[in-house]
Amino acid sequence: MFNLVALLVVGTIAETLHGARTLVGLVSEIAGYTVLPNQGFAGNSVADLGLTGLCLVTFLAGRRVPARVLGAVGLLAGLTLLVIANLHGVGFAVGAIAGMFLVRTSGARTPMAQEGRRS
């Protein structure tokens, strides 16, 4: 149940920032099970962390200090999962890499950019 709620929250944030066109959660899930196939099944939590990596990179690219701090701390935590060869770390890394690509190429709607559009 927790994973579904997490997917709803993080998925909504990711869709707000990058639109519905991103399949980062699905790709994260596939990559995690391909790279580390012997770790069993984790449900949708690998997809949750892929979307989290995507969002944290977007926050880090923003201008507000609290968002950037959250992005940096969160990325370090995700890196820890990758270093210890946890299945979730692979999904997180896929999301973070996708986030770097999307922020650079598509001009993601960061929270700071959205404020300017509301007025």
Secondary structure, DSSP 8 states (H G I E B T S, - for coil): -HHHHHHHHHHHHHHHHH-TT--HHHHHHHHHHHHSGGG---TTHHHHHHHHHHHHHHHHTSS-HHHHHHHHHHHHHHHHHHHTT-HHHHHHHHHHHHHHHHHHHH----HHHHHHHH-
